[in-house]
């Protein structure tokens, strides 16, 4: 049961972290674009690319998990 609770806690924590990150990006991207150096822009592009890759991997895992959960909940 502890592993199950930990899994659910991690999902909840991920949701909070992503929500805060989204709020921060929405609130600060204009200022970054106005004041960032060319080097910082390149670094942002690299980080965004890595985040896209991670988001795609998370999406794939979530879709797989959702399908398995749906199958598991269906009566046999």
CORNORGI-V113240 format. One line per field, one symbol per residue. psi: psi as a letter, one per 20 degrees, with the letter a starting at -180 (. if undefined). A space follows every 10 residues. Layout:
psi=???
//
This chain:
psi=hhhgggghgh ggggggghgg ggggghhihg hghhiqrggh gggggggggh hggghggggg gggggggggg hhhpq.
//
